[in-house]
Amino acid sequence: MGPTPPVDPDHLLPCARRSCDVAGVFLVDARGWVLLQERDEGAPVAANQWGIVGGHVEPGEEWPAAMRRELLEETGLTLPEGVLEVWYDGDHTPETKAVAGLRNHWQLWVGRADLTDDDIVLGEGRQIVFVDPDRIDELDLAETTADFLPRFLASETYRRLTR
């Protein structure tokens, strides 16, 4: 192993006060339900709302490694290579940024896995469960989730994953 890269002090700031790279996962089960995280009251962003499983890319970390790390930390899941594919790669910046010009760059990975809620080991939040797409309107979705989830559910990729 090489030397540890120096810590970027800006990386320690809350995401509302800096630009962030975020890796997320929409996992679809055999019913076509999507894995979502209900965040708890202690979440630094979108407390008590439903969000995307995932999180920040650490300095020097590659996108696929960040996605796998976040999936493992939050759900206990390690999926075989090839199960997940990149569905979205681009900027999506919420209105909660403290300073104009800051941005969030997202990479959203999607895939199908024949899992159930019992396969999930809760590592963060109130619960992480597969949610029926017909119930999405009943949930208090985080801002980014409210944008990405309907687009994903309307996509050819989602239709392919549910066949």
C-alpha positions in Angstrom: 0.0 0.0 0.0 1.2 3.5 -0.8 1.1 6.5 1.4 -2.2 7.9 2.7 -3.3 10.9 0.7 -3.5 14.1 2.6 -7.0 15.0 4.0 -8.7 17.8 2.1 -10.1 20.0 4.9 -13.0 21.0 2.6 -14.1 17.4 2.4 -14.9 17.6 6.2 -17.5 20.3 5.6 -21.2 19.4 5.3 -22.3 18.8 1.7 -24.5 22.0 1.9 -21.3 24.0 2.1 -19.1 22.3 -0.5 -19.3 20.5 -3.9 -19.8 16.8 -3.5 -19.5 13.6 -5.5 -22.3 11.1 -4.6 -22.7 7.4 -5.5 -26.1 5.9 -5.2 -27.9 2.7 -5.9 -31.4 1.8 -7.0 -31.7 -1.9 -6.5 -34.9 -3.6 -7.9 -36.3 -6.9 -6.5 -38.2 -9.6 -8.3 -41.5 -7.7 -7.8 -40.1 -4.6 -9.3 -39.9 -2.8 -5.9 -37.0 -0.4 -5.3 -34.7 -0.4 -2.3 -34.9 2.9 -0.5 -33.6 4.2 2.9 -35.8 5.9 5.4 -33.3 8.3 7.0 -33.6 9.0 10.7 -33.6 12.2 12.8 -29.8 12.2 13.0 -29.2 12.3 9.3 -27.1 15.4 8.3 -29.2 15.7 5.1 -32.9 14.9 4.5 -33.6 13.8 8.0 -36.7 11.7 8.4 -37.2 11.5 4.6 -36.8 8.6 2.2 -33.6 8.6 0.2 -31.3 6.8 -2.1 -29.0 4.2 -0.7 -25.5 5.6 -1.1 -23.2 8.4 -0.1 -20.2 10.6 -0.7 -17.2 9.5 -2.7 -14.1 9.9 -0.5 -11.0 11.8 -1.8 -9.0 9.6 -4.1 -11.8 6.9 -4.2 -13.0 5.6 -7.6 -16.7 5.7 -8.3 -17.3 1.9 -8.4 -15.4 1.5 -5.1 -17.4 4.2 -3.4 -20.7 2.6 -4.6 -19.7 -0.8 -3.3 -18.5 0.7 0.0 -21.7 2.7 0.6 -23.9 -0.3 -0.4 -22.0 -2.5 2.1 -22.0 0.1 4.9 -25.7 0.9 4.6 -27.2 -2.6 3.7 -24.6 -5.2 4.4 -24.8 -6.3 0.7 -21.9 -7.3 -1.5 -23.2 -7.9 -5.0 -21.4 -9.9 -7.7 -19.7 -7.9 -10.5 -22.1 -7.1 -13.3 -25.3 -6.9 -11.3 -25.2 -3.1 -11.2 -24.7 -0.7 -14.1 -24.4 3.1 -14.2 -27.8 4.6 -15.1 -27.1 8.3 -14.4 -23.8 10.2 -14.3 -24.1 14.0 -14.0 -24.7 17.0 -11.9 -27.8 17.4 -9.8 -27.5 20.1 -7.3 -30.2 20.7 -4.6 -31.4 24.1 -3.6 -30.0 23.6 -0.1 -26.4 24.6 -1.1 -25.2 27.5 1.0 -23.2 29.2 -1.8 -24.1 29.7 -5.4 -21.8 27.8 -7.8 -21.4 24.7 -5.6 -22.6 21.4 -7.2 -23.3 17.8 -6.5 -22.1 15.3 -9.1 -24.1 12.0 -8.9 -23.4 8.6 -10.3 -26.5 6.3 -9.9 -26.1 2.6 -10.2 -29.0 0.3 -10.9 -29.6 -3.4 -11.0 -31.8 -6.3 -10.2 -31.2 -8.7 -7.4 -33.5 -11.5 -6.1 -33.4 -10.3 -2.5 -35.9 -9.5 0.2 -36.0 -7.1 3.1 -34.7 -9.9 5.3 -31.4 -9.9 3.3 -30.7 -6.2 4.3 -28.6 -5.5 7.3 -29.5 -2.0 8.4 -26.3 0.0 8.8 -27.7 3.5 8.7 -31.1 5.2 8.9 -34.4 4.1 10.3 -35.0 1.4 7.8 -33.8 0.2 4.3 -36.6 -1.7 2.5 -37.9 -2.5 -0.9 -40.8 -0.1 -1.7 -43.7 -0.7 -4.0 -43.5 1.9 -6.8 -47.3 2.4 -6.4 -46.7 3.7 -2.9 -44.0 6.3 -3.8 -46.5 9.2 -3.6 -47.2 8.3 0.0 -43.6 8.8 1.1 -41.8 12.0 2.1 -39.0 11.8 -0.5 -35.8 13.7 -0.1 -35.3 16.3 -2.8 -32.9 14.3 -4.9 -34.9 11.1 -4.6 -38.0 13.0 -5.6 -36.2 14.0 -8.8 -34.4 10.7 -9.7 -36.8 8.0 -8.6 -39.8 8.9 -10.9 -37.3 9.3 -13.8 -35.9 5.9 -13.1 -39.3 4.3 -12.7 -40.3 5.7 -16.1 -37.1 4.5 -17.8 -36.5 1.7 -20.3 -33.8 0.5 -17.9 -36.4 0.0 -15.1 -38.7 -1.8 -17.5 -35.8 -4.1 -18.6 -34.9 -4.9 -15.0 -38.5 -5.9 -14.1 -38.9 -8.3 -17.0 
